[in-house]
Amino acid sequence: MENKIEKSEIIEGLDSNVTDHEYDGIIELDNALPPWWLYMFYGTIIFAIIYVILFFGMGKFKQQDELKAEYAVAAEKIEAYQKEHGAAVDENTVVLVTDADKLADGKAIYEKNCVACHAVNGGGGVGPNFTDDYWIHGNSINEVFKVVKYGVPEKGMIPWEAQLNPEQMQNVASYILNEFTGKNVEGGKEPQGEKVN
Ligand code: HEC
């Protein structure tokens, strides 16, 4: 059965729009674009030209600066939050701080809360000696922070997390390591724990 449709049948009445592009009987017409589409297309071109002039030529829309300004606002909020609650350090993220003002804060905390058991010179008493090379729970900043935070209640070391904020615990732990390591003060308590150095 012959069911092949002739090209001329399809394009009857459309002759003027037919291009000579054809492949396997598929032909291409050249109709006018719908006006709504065409004007939108022109619109995008005009928009692009204006945008390029404003953005590159006149330096409008400074997204980078807007971003920086937003970052600055966020940084202020973080600082305000940290002032109130202490930086969000825990035993995994704590670092040994060496800034003079942070160590001074650590010293003040130590002298207020810790000397009763660890002595002003770190030589120990009820609590262990910080100036020798022996540590019960380890002498990394993370380990020291952890002991300060959670304490060792069954051995008489108080957990401090309720009284001190994380930043304060970081400061006092750093103070202990910075101030007492290797001092071996006279009259200090006998070594306890493992030798670390
Ligand atoms: C009431 C006495 C007491 C007070 C106050 C106290 N500690 Fe302790 N601390 C101890 C005792 C006891 C131990 C030993 C715990 C053990 O045997 O495991 C200890 C252990 C420690 C250790 C671990 C030492 C090691 O060898 O591993 C650190 C660090 C420490 N204290 C820091 C502090 C800090 C900082 C403060 C003040 C914020 C403080 N302590 C206040 C009694 C005290």
Residues whose N, C-alpha, C, O or C-beta is under 5 A from the ligand:
A	BS01	HEC	N113 C114 A116 C117 V126 G127 P128 Y134 W135 I136 H137 G138 V144 V147 V148 V152 K155 G156 M157 I158 V172 G193
